[in-house]
């Protein structure tokens, strides 16, 4: 099994390392908005001496409704992600949904993200492993922390130790998710850093009938709990006006709230490192 800390861009993440943030808008709406959000988050993290990875999706392939906005597509999305990375000097990440997307995305993004619904898709994992990039696999909402050992093995057995896992909640009946914080240390036992996805964890899948709902008021309390139990990093989606976002607005953090949220999480992570 892999052994960490893991290098992303110019920072290390994992055991005994400071908190890092993966953050940005849910879906790419345009270059200007991505730069506004990315610049804000990069500044917040830089001032606190913590790592930052910009995240935005070129395609939301698992929308509840077939008529919902999915994104601007691979080619245009990669142009924007490349521009954000170059202008801000930060690593970038985005979701891949098909093995054919792994190679072109790896030419732009330092981190490839595997969506939770696709965590068991072997061909997708193997294509991602071949790129040599860092792979961040979100735990399936239908999977236990122990199940993710097989995900790590698939990647490690195919040539990469650059692996992270991400906790984002578990199905709890219909239309709801629950977080069992034990999942974070349990997945760390697989020898990889674990990120906590604070915004998708408060989703209510299909809760609006033809769209997913959410409860953004619970994002910060859950993120604090995750960092307190030992999460190595936090994943958050944010937007200047979440209710106007074409995807996942109900669970996104308003951009002007992010400095306060991140400051508290960084302080909490630093405190947990002292305890260790």
Secondary structure as UniProt FT lines:
FT   STRAND          6..8
FT   TURN            9..10
FT   STRAND          11..13
FT   TURN            15..16
FT   STRAND          20..24
FT   HELIX           31..47
FT   TURN            48..49
FT   STRAND          51..55
FT   TURN            61..62
FT   TURN            66..67
FT   HELIX           74..88
FT   STRAND          91..96
FT   HELIX           99..106
FT   TURN            107..108
FT   STRAND          111..114
FT   HELIX           116..118
FT   TURN            119..120
FT   HELIX           122..130
FT   STRAND          134..138
FT   TURN            141..142
FT   HELIX           145..147
FT   HELIX           148..156
FT   TURN            157..159
FT   STRAND          163..167
FT   STRAND          170..171
FT   STRAND          177..178
FT   HELIX           182..188
FT   TURN            189..191
FT   STRAND          193..197
FT   TURN            198..199
FT   HELIX           200..202
FT   STRAND          203..204
FT   TURN            205..208
FT   STRAND          213..214
FT   HELIX           216..218
FT   HELIX           219..229
FT   STRAND          233..239
FT   TURN            240..241
FT   HELIX           242..244
FT   HELIX           249..251
FT   STRAND          253..254
FT   HELIX           255..257
FT   HELIX           258..275
//
